[in-house]
Amino acid sequence: MKTNADTTPEELILRAYVSRSDRAELVSALSAMEYTFPQYEPYPVEERLMGTWDQLPLAYYQKYISHDELEAVRAAVKPPQE
């Protein structure tokens, strides 16, 4: 699966979903990506700033990737616990 520095996880997932491309290739590409993770603003703002990692659970909830695919990427990336 061809990617560039500007490709987001969401874009990869949607392209794979529409083209019905190889799911193992998708998991491999997602596992190799660099992610940003949520950050939290302190009081008085107390806002959660989304990172690119948030696109994966969202894709799972929207049924674009399976639980097994999400867990495989999670095991490779090892995101911080929330």
C-alpha positions, 0 to 999 in steps of 0.5 A: 500500500503506497503512502506518503508523509501526508497520508493519514490513517483515516485516508489509508483505511478508507482507500482500503475499504473502498478498493477492497485491498488486502487487509494484511497490507493495510494492517502493515501500513498502519503499523508502520505509521507515525502517530500523534496521541491525544493531549489534554489541556489543563484547567481551566480549558480541560480540553482533549486534543485529538491525535492521529491515533484517534482515527483508528478506534473511530474507524473500528466503531464505524466498521471500516476495520475489524477488532483483530485489525485494530488490536494488531496495529495497537500491538505494533504501535503500543499507544499510551494508555488513556 
